[in-house]
């Protein structure tokens, strides 16, 4: 050995609790730490391991968006709601807020902010000048793949479960968190999820296990500490020595809308417009005009009522009335997106309302008092009103056609 070469300490240098797993892949040694995201013990363990081992790289179960969310206190100021609505990602933002609200309420009970152990790992790594590798899949891809993979009925059940969880008053202790970190309990939880919601488990757990494992293996350095939620530990360990790199393209792609849904989406407007055209040909322009007016009122009035029920801005209510008859004739964009966009323009949320949205979600009144949450109400109630109006207007027009 060259006497000038530094002597590396054994890695790991000591024994750690059962939450720390040593994995060997080629010339890399990975200390995989399974954590509970609202546990002070997890924060302490992560801090201890990184400080004492001084690895060449710290891998985190975070993507770029989530990393910015926990590391940048002023992140909400950069949130562009108009872009989110234009990209039809309002539902993704809603699910993120619901999950963050649930974890935040549990965190308030234990005194630990959600993701505190990930933030601690990033902070210590930065202080010791250790490179950080963000190894999780983009959360937007994960949520959109989960949505695509789930049937309409399961979507409805999942949405109701998420919404109802906002109003649960669940107490949880450090002792319960300790039990959650146990392998058998977590394995049982994953098995139960796989039985009741196999599509969701495949996307949220199995695919991310593959993504996390591959990103950890390709991170720089030979001595690596990886911090992941305890629910991913078992899956990562099972596949860590298998080359799944060829699956990354598939699991990071959002499946396109099927041709059947596209045809179905355009069929209603074609039927409505065709029926009005036939009525005009058979009964004259006056009859066609009457049906067009009925279509406008049948769509516009319920949509405007929906926007008003959500306490939307007066101009949002007027915009909803004007937009609904048009958006109902195209599957490209719905009245809910138009009204939500208008609400952002005329009544934009302030930074404080982004920060308190998670707490406001827990009460019915909070949804109307918080301007960020009110955007979701505008989106939902306007869309619901437009949908009701579409069927009422369509039924009347088809009935008029068939009656002559």
Secondary structure, 3 states (H helix, E strand, C coil): CCCCCCCCCCCCCCCCCCCEEEEEECCEEEEEEEECCCCHHHHHHHHHHHHHHCCCEEEECCCHHHHHHHHCCCHHHHCCHHHHHHCCCHHHHHHHHHHHHHHHHHHHHHCCCCCHHHHHHHHHHHHCCCEEEECCCCHHHHHHHHHHHCCHHHHHHHHHHHHHHCCCCCCCCHHHHHHHCCHHHHHHHHHHHHHHCHHHHHHHHHHHHHHHHHHHHCCCCCEEEEEEEHHHHHHHHHHCCCCCHHHHHHHCCCCCCCHHHHHHHHHHHHHHHHHHHHHHHHHCHHHHHHHHHHHHHHHHHHHHHHHHHCCCCHHHHHHHHHHHHHHCCCCCCCHHHHHHHHHHHHCCCCHHHHHHHHHHCCCHHHHHHCHHHHHHHHHHHHHHHHHHHHHHHHHHHHHHHHCC
